[in-house]
Each structure stands twice: as structure tokens, then as C-alpha cells.
């Protein structure tokens, strides 16, 4: 039997969402469980375009088994007109077998995002990212207001999940509050997964 892990699944173009994934993974591991960081390939408008099996840099691509066997999930994408990026939507559109088998039912999940502007659709992106997870029967967790940084942040951070104000071309560094909230989200998902595994 493999050790339980939390899957941190993200898509990133300019690196901001990837950096958030790393902070979330840090929070997961603080809770005492492995964080498995994975990404998804880009979607191309060219019919013959095929991605390499292993990306040139960054995290490995998520496999069906990575998703199936996770004890919990934290899902991240940059905002695209108030929704998740096409590459991440395409990935979830291909998870019918997991849905049919009920692979994700009862597992805790959370979401995170980054935007180029402060009012660039962070909350709508987080909410729409929850929809496929609800269809899969996952238990959605956000950030409670017992996290002081949720009240003091002037950049990213919402009760729906962690977020980051990346600025134009992702130039803004992740603020202290955004780091704290990202780690808190990871830790909350991991702690919940451990409690569920212990009680089952």
C-alpha cells in the first residue's frame, strides 16, 4: 500500500501559479503528508501538435493514477476571463473514467489562482474551478476567517481559496499574506485528509 499524498495540480504560464503551488506543497508537508506536484500540458490550436511525454522543466504531467490515488487535491490555474485556463479545463474534461468509478468521492479539495489585475476574476475563477470537483463528489474546503492574513491582505487571498495578484506578465512577487494563505490552504487540505484516512 502506497503512502497517502495530496495532489497539487496546477497550470502556469508565467510562473506565478507554479510558485503558489510550491507554497501550498510546503503547507501540506508541514501537516505530515507528501505533496505530489503535477501540471498539465498546454492546449494547441494546431491539430497535429503533440506535447512531449515529459515537460522540459517544472513538474511532471499528471497521470490518471496520480489523480485516482490521491488522498486530497489542491487545484490551481491562472484566471482566463474569470475561468480556469483551457489546458486545465481540457484535463478535467478527460476525467470521465474517474467520475464513473467514483475515484474522488469523499476526498478533500481546495482551489487557488493568480490574476494579472486585482479585480481580474479571482473569485469567479475559484468558484468555477470547484464545479468539476463537486461533480466528482469531492469535499470543498476554503480558507476560514480564523486566518488573520485573510483580513489584512491587500493583494490576493479569499475565503474561496488562495489567490495571488501577479500583475502584468506575472512580475509581482508573492506577498507575505499570499504565502501564508497558500500554506494554510495546503495544510488544511492535508490535515483533513489525514483525519479522514484515520477514521476510515
C-alpha positions, 0 to 999 in steps of 0.5 A: 500500500502506497503512502497517502499524498495530496495532489497539487495540480496546477497550470502556469504560464508565467510562473506565478501559479507554479510558485503558489503551488510550491507554497501550498506543497510546503503547507501540506508537508508541514501537516505530515503528508507528501505533496505530489506536484503535477501540471498539465500540458498546454492546449494547441490550436494546431491539430497535429501538435503533440506535447512531449511525454515529459515537460522540459522543466517544472513538474511532471504531467499528471497521470490518471493514477496520480489523480485516482490515488490521491488522498486530497487535491489542491487545484490551481490555474491562472484566471482566463476571463474569470475561468480556469485556463483551457489546458486545465479545463481540457484535463478535467474534461478527460476525467470521465473514467474517474467520475464513473468509478467514483475515484474522488468521492469523499476526498478533500479539495481546495482551489487557488489562482493568480490574476494579472489585475486585482479585480481580474476574476479571482473569485469567479475563477475559484468558484468555477474551478470547484464545479468539476470537483463537486461533480466528482463528489469531492469535499470543498474546503476554503480558507476560514476567517480564523486566518488573520492574513485573510483580513489584512491582505491587500493583494490576493487571498479569499475565503474561496481559496488562495489567490495571488495578484501577479500583475502584468506578465506575472512580475509581482512577487508573492506577498507575505499574506499570499504565502501564508494563505497558500500554506494554510490552504495546503495544510488544511487540505492535508490535515483533513485528509489525514483525519479522514484516512484515520477514521476510515 
